[in-house]
Amino acid sequence: MRRRRRPSGCEEDRLVVIVTRWDLLRVYLRPDADIRDEVTDEVPVRVLWLMPRSIDVAVADRVVTLAGRLERRSEAEIAVATTRQIDGVVAVVGELTWCLDDTRLRSDEQVLHGVADDRLRTL
């Protein structure tokens, strides 16, 4: 790829930075292994607070496939949405399943009941 430099200026016609096509496209040319490592480290651990290998991650031609079983449907949706935002990812295939569909709960339903719930209602 031939690198042609394009100057970028500001409103005062001063040179701010020189950007090449390589600079713009480099993020999409990441190796699949790098993308897989970032998704494996970022999505389950930092976003969902799960164990590192709780989601199976496969990457082929920068298309990421997420597989596995999670506790909640919302976690699966968050995993797919977060993966889409990672540099170099061109598509995400979500093959995640879940135990609880928490996206269909009514607002008046309580997912978890604590010991003090009944006592607080009487106050």
N, C-alpha and C positions, 0 to 999 in steps of 0.2 A: 504494500500500500504506500503510495507516494504521499509524503507529508507536506502539505501546503499550509503555510501559516496564514491565518486571517487575524488581522489586528482588531481588537475590540476597544472602543473608546467610551468615554462618558459624555455627558452633555456639554462639557467645556472643551470637547475635542482633544482631550489628553489621552494618550495611550494608557490603558489600564492593564491589559493582559493580552497575550497572543495565544489563540486557541487553534489547535489542529483538529482535523477529522479524527485522528487517532485518539486524541484526548476525549472526544465525545463518544466514540464507539468502544473504547477500551473496556468500559464497564460491562458491555454485552459480550465480550470475548473472554470472560473468565472461564477457567477450566471447570469441568463438572465436579471434580474432586473438591475444589475450593468452595464451590456453592454448597455442596453436600455438607462439608465441615461446618460452614457458617449456619446453615439451616439446623443441623443437629445440635449445635451449641446454643443457638439463639432461641429457637421456637419453644422446645419443651422446657428448657432450663430457665431462661431469663424472662420469657413471656408467660408461660403457663405454670411455672414453678413445679415441674415434674422431674422425674429421673431422666438423665440424659438420653437413654435409649428407649424411652417409652413410646416413641413414634419412629416407625421405620421410614427412612428417607432414601429414595433412589433418584438419581439425576441422570438423564440422557439428553444430550444436545440442549442443555440448559432448561429442560422441562423437568420439574420436580414432581415426584409422586410421593404423597404422604399416605401411609397405611398404618393400621393399628386400631386398638380399641381404647377409647377415652371414657371418662366418667360421664361427662355432659356433652350435649350437642353444641352448646355455645363454645366449648373449648375447641371442638373440631373446626367450627367456623372461624374462630380467632386464629387457629394454626394456619389455615389456608390463607386468610387475609394477610397475616403477618409475613408469610412466605412470599407472597406476591410482591411485597415491598422490598425484598432483598435484591441488591444490585446483581444484575446478570441473569435473573430468573425471567424467562419469557412466558412461561405458563405453569400452572399448578394443577395437578390432578389429585383431587381429594378422595381417597378411598378409606377414609376414617369412619369408624362406627362408634356408637356411644351407648351407654346404659340408660341414661335419663335424658329425655327430650325436655330440657328446661326452657326451650323457646316457646312452648305452648302453655306454660303455667299461667293461670290467671293471677292478677295482682293480689287477690284476696286469699290465695292459697299460700300456706307457709311450707317451705321446703324442709326446714329444720325446726324441730320443736325443742326448746330448752326447758330445763327444770323450772325456771322462774317464770315461764310464759303465763301460766294460769294465775299465779300470784300477782303479776303485774296487771293483768286484766281487772282484778278486783279492786285495785287502788283508785 
